[in-house]
Amino acid sequence: MKIHIKKNDTVKVIAGRDVGKQGRVLSVDPVKGRLLVEHVMMVKRHTRRNPAKQIKGGIAEREAPIAVSNVMVICPTCGPIRIGHQVSPEGRKARLCRKCGYTFDRK
């Protein structure tokens, strides 16, 4: 599965229980087609105390993976958009906004 979203992109949830929430992408799993978004799809995880690893134990809240199809990348000028691709004259492939042409991959 080809994923057009990268780590540290800002995305908006368009489907599921957290519709409308925005957050930064923490990690991407291209094999499963899922990603972790900051403060989205929060679940409670029961953890056992482990003094050797300084784990306190109890009920911890953390993010669960969400499907890539349920999020859209946010353009700083347009809002939620679809990603397009453009090859520069040097041969570099860059992601860009389909509405305004803003380039996401600036190096």
N, C-alpha and C positions, 0 to 999 in steps of 0.2 A: 504494500500500500504506500503510495506517495503522499507524504504529509508536507504541506506548505507552511506549517507553523513551526517556529523555532523557540528555543528556550529564551526567556526574558521578553517575549512579545506580550503585548497587552491584548487580551481577548475579552469578548462579551459572550455570555451563555445565551443561546437562542432557543434551546429546547431542554426539557427535563425539569427536575424539581427546583432548580436554582435559576430559572429564567430571569434575565435582566441583570444578573450580577456581572461585575467586571473584575478582572484580576490578572496578575502576571503569571506566565507559564513557568513552572518550576522544573518540570522534566517532560520529555516526550518519549513514548514507546512506539516506534514505527511498525514493529512486528504485530502488536495487538491493536494498533490504531487508537491509542488512548493517550491522554496527557493529564498531568497534575497542574491544577490552577490554584493559586493562592487564595484562600478563604472561600473556596467553592467546593461543594459536595463534601461537607464536613461530616465525619462519622466518629462515633465513640469507639475507642479501642481499649479493651481491658488488658492491662499489662501486669505481669508479675514482678515483684521487687527483686532487684539483682544488685547487691552491694558492690560486687566486683566491677561492674560497668557503670556505677553511680546512677542506676535507674531507680526512680523512687517507687514506682508501682501505683496502681489505682486505675481510675478511668481517665484516659487521655483522649483529647479530641485532635484529629488530624484530617488532612485532605485525602480523598479517595480519587482514583482515576475517573476521568469523564471521557466519553467518546469524542473524537475529533470532529465528527459531523455535527455535534451539538454546540460548536463555538465558531465565532467569526473574529478575525483579526480587526483591531481598531486602528484606523488611520488617524493621525493627529488633527487633520483638517476636516475629513469627511464623516468620521464615525465608523461603524461596522461596515466592512467592505469585503469583496472577494479579491483574492491575490492573483495578479498577473505576473508574467515573467518576461524579461528583456535581456538580450545578449548585447553587451557593450562591444565597441570596436576592438578592445583588447582581448575579447573572448571570455570575459567574466559574465556569469549569469546572475542577474539581480531580481529580487522580488519587488513589485511595485503595485500601487493602488490602481484599480481599474477605473476609478472615477476621476481622480485628479493627477495621477502620474507620480505621486510621491514615492521615492525609492526607500525601501526599508533597509537594505544591506549597504550601508555606507562604510567604507574602509579607508 
